[in-house]
Amino acid sequence: MSTLLIEGGYPLKGRVKIFGAKNSSFKLMIASLLTDSKSDILNVSYLRDVTTLKKIIENLGAGALFLGDHRIVVKANNLNSYKIPTRLGQESRASTMLIPILLHRFGKAIVPLPGGDKIGERPLQRHLNGLEAMGVKITYKGQKLFAEARKLEGMKYRFGKNTHTGTETLILAASVANGITILENAAQEPEVDDLILFLNKAGAKIKRQERTITIEGVKTLHGTKHRCMTDRNEAVTFACMALGTKGDIFIENILPIHLKAFLTKVKEAGGGVEITENGIRFFYKENLKATWLETSAYPGFMTDWQPLWSTLMTQVKGKSTVIERVFENRFIFVDTLKEMGADIEFFNPKISKPQTYYNFDWSREKAKLKHGIKIKGPTPLQGTSVVITDIRAGATLTFAALMGRGASELSGLEHIERGYEDLEGRLASLGANIKRED
């Protein structure tokens, strides 16, 4: 088992390059399997989620080969199996996104129910309902999902709530379905548009008008070349670390439009921001102040950024409020922050219509959970030993350790590796006192 050893108290300074978005990299690889030849994807991050999907692709008979610097070539024409291996499928949250590909190729698919972060329920039913509306018959046996369809049929479908992966799954299916598909209340995240751009390059006919996406199905798609968008979650991670450690970091290759809600909060808190053609500089300024925020779908403040921002708020003056609207259980990192000395209390916002206010499926069980926190700062954090449970909690507790007094030991690094390439190496290059022990 590997651990990270961190001695806190060192300001992070320098430049850092952001790689391809995790939530775009592996989905572009999946989309490549719809084509009749090879696709060349640039700026792909070397992440556990990407390498796991590479293994799945190879087990299905197709090819996926890393070439050069952050480049992968996916060759789809030898795909020969409709069964995703159980162990690999359970490791990857991408499993259900492969259903449209296998249905298009074979008319059937056997997919293990996916794993992923333990941050609350991921409502698979939202996109499975959409597939059923396209003529797919879905049954379950144990921990496996069985899908069957002679041909995917275009349809009009409205998502009840925002679903990033659900939107992408139905876009993949509709691209090669009979007729026209109209998706209403579709997700607007930049990664969705990156997928649409890739598919249109490959010959798809997809148009977006705000939250309505219209797809005219085509018989075949061809291979293409595409550069994956950079990871906005990585950018926010390093930005928060710059502010929290009283440092100064220039983040290369990131577009301000992808961070609009985050940049607004940084300025509101009094943090330093300097936008240039090549990236964004984030730097500490005296007397950072408390903020109020709620997470929401794009273009709002992203749920993935919330744990990092909440941790930053432990070091600013005043009382901050954070409301989590997207996942019902994304505050699991808070208990560890409290053990480190943070002054945080849970509460439930007084909402008249929680069923529509929250993006997760509201129920009596969800009502028992707390969906808001109040953070009083600044409070010194003390180093600790902790087991990481999900990607953002991993980055969050690494961040807390960098700001803390004394030493911290973090295990469960496989969760960090799912979403960050060489995080410890890049932090060390910025001046962190951090090392990995295997």
C-alpha positions in Angstrom: 0.0 0.0 0.0 1.3 3.5 -0.9 1.1 6.6 1.3 1.7 10.3 1.0 3.8 11.9 3.7 3.2 15.7 3.9 4.8 18.3 6.1 2.5 21.3 6.1 3.3 25.0 6.2 5.1 25.6 2.9 3.6 28.2 0.4 3.2 26.8 -3.1 4.8 28.9 -5.9 5.6 28.5 -9.5 4.0 27.2 -12.7 1.9 24.1 -13.3 0.6 22.6 -16.5 -2.9 21.2 -16.6 -3.5 18.0 -18.6 -6.6 16.7 -20.3 -9.9 16.5 -18.4 -10.6 13.2 -16.8 -14.3 13.5 -17.5 -13.5 14.1 -21.2 -10.5 11.8 -21.8 -12.1 8.4 -21.1 -15.4 9.4 -22.7 -13.7 10.4 -25.9 -12.1 6.9 -25.9 -15.5 5.4 -25.6 -16.9 7.5 -28.4 -14.0 6.3 -30.6 -15.5 2.8 -30.4 -18.5 4.0 -32.5 -16.2 4.7 -35.5 -15.2 2.4 -38.2 -11.4 3.1 -38.0 -8.9 4.6 -35.6 -9.1 7.8 -33.7 -6.2 9.9 -32.4 -6.8 11.7 -29.1 -4.3 14.3 -27.9 -3.9 15.7 -24.4 -5.2 12.6 -22.6 -4.2 12.3 -18.9 -2.4 9.2 -17.6 -5.0 8.4 -15.0 -6.3 5.2 -13.4 -9.7 5.8 -14.9 -8.1 6.1 -18.4 -5.9 3.1 -18.0 -8.8 1.0 -16.7 -10.9 1.9 -19.7 -7.9 1.1 -21.9 -7.9 -2.4 -20.5 -11.7 -2.7 -21.0 -11.3 -1.7 -24.7 -8.5 -4.3 -25.2 -10.7 -7.0 -23.5 -13.5 -6.2 -26.0 -11.1 -6.9 -28.8 -10.3 -3.3 -29.9 -7.0 -1.5 -29.6 -5.9 1.4 -27.4 -2.3 2.5 -27.5 -0.5 5.3 -25.8 1.8 7.1 -28.2 4.1 10.0 -27.4 3.2 12.8 -25.0 -0.4 12.3 -23.6 -1.7 10.8 -26.8 -3.7 7.7 -27.3 -4.9 6.0 -30.5 -8.1 3.9 -30.3 -8.7 1.4 -33.1 -12.3 0.2 -33.0 -12.7 -2.1 -36.0 -11.7 -5.3 -34.3 -14.3 -5.0 -31.5 -15.5 -8.6 -31.0 -17.2 -8.9 -27.6 -20.3 -7.5 -26.0 -19.4 -8.5 -22.5 -17.4 -6.2 -20.2 -15.2 -8.0 -17.7 -16.7 -7.9 -14.3 -13.7 -6.7 -12.3 -12.8 -4.0 -14.8 -16.4 -2.9 -15.2 -16.8 -2.5 -11.5 -13.7 -0.4 -11.3 -14.9 2.0 -13.9 -17.8 4.5 -13.6 -17.8 4.5 -17.5 -19.3 1.0 -17.8 -22.8 2.1 -18.6 -21.6 4.5 -21.3 -20.4 1.5 -23.2 -23.9 0.2 -23.6 -24.7 2.3 -26.8 -21.5 1.2 -28.4 -22.1 -2.5 -27.8 -25.8 -2.3 -28.8 -24.7 -0.6 -32.1 -22.1 -3.3 -32.8 -23.9 -6.4 -31.5 -27.5 -5.6 -30.6 -26.8 -6.6 -27.0 -24.6 -5.8 -24.0 -23.7 -7.3 -20.7 -22.3 -4.7 -18.3 -21.3 -5.0 -14.6 -22.9 -2.3 -12.4 -20.2 0.4 -12.1 -18.2 1.5 -9.1 -16.7 5.0 -8.6 -16.7 7.5 -5.8 -18.7 7.0 -2.6 -20.2 10.4 -2.6 -23.9 9.5 -2.9 -26.1 7.8 -5.4 -25.4 8.3 -9.0 -28.8 8.0 -10.6 -28.2 5.5 -13.4 -31.9 5.2 -14.0 -32.0 8.7 -15.6 -30.1 7.5 -18.6 -31.3 3.9 -18.6 -34.8 5.3 -18.9 -33.6 7.2 -21.9 -32.2 4.1 -23.5 -35.4 2.3 -22.9 -37.2 5.1 -24.7 -35.0 4.3 -27.7 -36.2 0.7 -27.8 -33.6 -0.9 -25.5 -34.8 -3.8 -23.3 -32.9 -3.7 -19.9 -32.9 -6.5 -17.3 -30.7 -7.2 -14.2 -29.2 -10.4 -12.9 -27.1 -10.0 -9.8 -24.7 -7.2 -10.2 -24.9 -7.3 -14.0 -27.0 -5.3 -16.5 -28.3 -7.0 -19.7 -29.3 -4.7 -22.6 -30.8 -5.7 -25.9 -32.0 -3.8 -28.9 -32.4 -4.8 -32.6 -31.9 -1.1 -33.5 -31.8 2.1 -31.6 -34.7 4.5 -32.5 -34.6 8.3 -32.3 -37.1 9.9 -29.9 -37.8 13.0 -27.8 -36.7 12.7 -24.2 -36.6 15.2 -21.3 -34.3 14.7 -18.4 -36.1 15.2 -15.1 -32.9 16.6 -13.5 -29.5 17.5 -14.7 -27.3 14.5 -15.6 -23.9 14.9 -17.1 -23.1 11.3 -17.9 -26.7 10.5 -18.8 -26.7 13.3 -21.4 -23.5 11.9 -22.9 -24.8 8.3 -22.9 -27.9 9.3 -24.9 -25.8 11.5 -27.3 -23.7 8.4 -28.1 -26.8 6.3 -28.6 -28.6 8.8 -30.7 -25.6 9.5 -33.0 -26.1 6.1 -34.7 -29.8 5.6 -34.1 -32.6 5.7 -36.7 -34.1 9.1 -37.2 -33.9 12.2 -35.0 -33.5 12.4 -31.2 -34.2 15.5 -29.2 -32.8 15.7 -25.7 -34.4 18.4 -23.5 -33.0 19.7 -20.2 -29.7 18.2 -21.3 -26.5 18.9 -19.4 -24.4 21.9 -20.5 -21.0 21.0 -19.0 -18.0 21.8 -21.2 -17.0 18.1 -21.3 -20.4 17.3 -22.9 -19.6 19.9 -25.7 -16.1 18.4 -26.1 -17.8 15.0 -26.8 -20.2 16.6 -29.2 -17.3 18.3 -31.0 -15.4 15.0 -31.3 -18.5 13.2 -32.6 -19.3 15.9 -35.2 -15.7 15.6 -36.4 -16.3 11.9 -36.8 -19.4 12.5 -39.0 -22.2 12.8 -36.5 -25.0 15.4 -36.9 -25.5 17.1 -33.5 -26.7 20.6 -32.7 -27.1 22.3 -29.3 -29.4 25.2 -28.4 -28.8 25.8 -24.8 -30.3 22.8 -22.9 -31.8 21.2 -26.0 -29.7 18.9 -28.1 -30.9 17.6 -31.5 -29.2 14.6 -33.0 -29.8 13.2 -36.5 -28.6 9.6 -36.5 -26.1 8.4 -39.1 -25.3 4.9 -40.2 -21.5 5.1 -39.7 -18.9 7.3 -38.1 -15.3 7.6 -39.1 -12.1 8.0 -37.1 -10.9 11.5 -36.3 -8.2 13.5 -34.5 -9.1 15.6 -31.5 -7.5 17.4 -28.7 -9.1 16.8 -25.3 -10.1 19.9 -23.3 -8.0 20.7 -20.2 -9.2 19.7 -16.7 -11.1 22.5 -14.9 -11.1 20.4 -11.7 -7.3 20.2 -11.7 -7.1 23.9 -12.3 -9.4 24.7 -9.3 -7.4 22.3 -7.1 -4.1 24.2 -7.7 -5.9 27.5 -7.5 -7.3 26.7 -4.0 -3.9 25.4 -2.9 -2.2 28.7 -4.0 -4.6 30.8 -2.0 -4.7 28.4 1.0 -0.9 28.1 1.4 -0.4 31.8 0.9 1.3 31.0 -2.4 1.4 32.1 -6.0 0.7 29.7 -8.9 0.4 30.3 -12.6 -1.8 27.6 -14.2 -1.1 27.0 -17.8 -3.6 25.9 -20.5 -6.9 26.7 -18.9 -9.8 28.7 -20.3 -11.4 31.3 -18.0 -14.8 30.6 -19.4 -14.7 27.1 -17.9 -14.0 28.6 -14.5 -16.4 31.5 -14.5 -18.3 30.6 -11.3 -15.1 29.8 -9.5 -13.3 33.0 -10.6 -16.3 35.0 -9.3 -16.0 33.4 -5.8 -12.2 33.9 -5.7 -12.7 37.6 -6.4 -15.5 37.8 -3.8 -13.2 36.2 -1.2 -10.5 38.8 -2.0 -8.0 36.3 -3.7 -5.6 37.4 -6.4 -6.5 36.6 -10.0 -4.6 37.6 -13.1 -5.9 36.3 -16.5 -3.5 36.1 -19.5 -3.5 34.5 -22.9 -1.6 31.5 -21.7 -3.4 30.8 -18.4 -4.4 32.2 -15.1 -2.3 33.3 -12.1 -3.8 32.7 -8.6 -2.0 34.4 -5.7 -2.7 35.1 -2.0 -3.7 38.5 -0.8 -4.1 39.6 2.8 -7.4 39.2 4.6 -9.3 36.7 2.6 -12.9 36.8 3.7 -15.8 34.4 4.1 -18.3 33.6 1.3 -21.7 32.0 0.8 -22.1 29.5 -2.0 -24.3 26.7 -3.3 -23.3 24.1 -5.9 -25.3 23.6 -9.1 -25.0 22.3 -12.6 -23.0 24.2 -15.2 -22.6 27.2 -15.4 -22.9 27.2 -11.6 -20.3 26.4 -9.0 -19.3 22.8 -9.6 -19.9 20.1 -7.0 -16.4 18.8 -7.5 -15.0 22.2 -6.4 -17.0 22.4 -3.2 -14.7 20.3 -0.9 -11.7 22.3 -1.9 -13.4 25.6 -1.5 -14.9 24.5 1.9 -11.4 23.6 3.0 -10.0 27.0 1.9 -12.8 28.7 3.9 -11.4 27.2 7.1 -8.5 29.7 6.7 -10.4 32.9 6.0 -11.9 35.4 8.3 -15.6 35.1 9.1 -18.3 32.5 8.8 -18.8 30.8 5.4 -21.9 28.9 4.3 -21.8 26.1 1.8 -24.9 24.3 0.4 -24.5 21.1 -1.6 -27.3 20.7 -4.1 -25.9 18.1 -6.5 -24.9 15.1 -4.4 -26.6 14.1 -1.1 -23.5 12.9 0.6 -20.5 15.0 -0.5 -19.6 16.3 3.0 -17.9 13.0 4.1 -14.5 14.9 4.2 -15.8 17.3 6.9 -15.3 14.9 9.8 -11.6 14.7 9.0 -11.3 18.5 8.7 -12.9 18.8 12.1 -10.4 16.3 13.5 -7.7 18.5 12.2 -9.1 21.5 14.0 -11.6 23.0 11.6 -14.7 24.7 13.1 -17.5 23.4 11.0 -21.2 22.7 11.8 -23.8 20.9 9.7 -27.2 22.2 9.0 -30.1 21.7 6.7 -31.2 24.7 4.6 -34.9 25.7 4.9 -36.1 25.0 1.4 -39.8 25.1 0.5 -39.5 22.6 -2.5 -36.5 20.4 -1.9 -37.6 17.9 -4.6 -36.8 20.6 -7.2 -34.1 22.5 -5.4 -31.8 19.5 -5.1 -30.5 17.7 -8.2 -30.4 14.3 -6.4 -33.6 12.3 -5.9 -35.2 13.6 -2.7 -36.6 11.1 -0.3 -37.2 10.6 3.4 -33.7 9.0 3.7 -32.0 12.0 2.0 -33.9 14.4 4.2 -32.1 12.9 7.2 -28.7 13.9 5.8 -27.3 17.4 6.2 -26.9 19.3 3.0 -25.3 22.5 4.3 -22.3 23.4 6.4 -21.2 26.6 8.2 -17.5 27.2 8.5 -15.9 29.5 11.0 -12.4 30.8 10.3 -9.6 31.1 10.5 -8.7 28.0 12.5 -5.3 26.3 12.4 -5.3 22.8 11.1 -3.2 20.0 12.6 -1.5 17.2 10.6 -3.2 13.8 10.7 -3.4 10.3 9.3 -6.3 9.5 7.1 -7.7 7.0 4.5 -8.9 8.7 1.3 -12.4 7.6 0.0 -12.9 9.5 -3.3 -11.1 11.7 -5.8 -12.0 15.1 -4.6 -11.7 14.1 -0.9 -8.2 12.9 -1.8 -7.2 16.3 -3.3 -9.1 18.1 -0.4 -7.3 16.3 2.4 -3.9 16.7 0.5 -4.7 20.4 0.5 -5.6 20.4 4.2 -2.3 18.6 5.0 -0.4 21.2 3.0 -2.0 24.0 5.1 -1.7 22.1 8.4 0.9 22.2 11.1 3.2 19.2 11.3 3.1 15.9 9.5 0.2 14.1 7.7 0.0 10.6 6.3 -2.5 9.8 3.5 -3.4 6.4 2.3 -6.0 5.2 -0.3 -4.0 7.0 -3.1 -5.7 5.0 -5.8 -8.6 7.5 -5.5 -6.3 10.4 -6.2 -4.7 8.5 -9.1 -8.2 8.1 -10.7 -8.4 11.9 -11.2 -4.9 13.4 -11.0 -1.7 12.6 -12.9 1.4 12.7 -10.7 -0.2 15.1 -8.1 2.6 14.6 -5.6 5.3 15.3 -8.2 3.8 18.5 -9.4 3.2 19.7 -5.8 6.8 19.0 -5.0 7.9 21.1 -8.0 5.8 24.0 -6.5 7.6 23.7 -3.2 5.5 21.3 -1.2 7.3 19.0 1.4 5.7 15.9 0.1 6.9 12.3 -0.7 5.4 9.0 -1.6 6.2 5.8 0.2 5.3 2.5 -1.4 
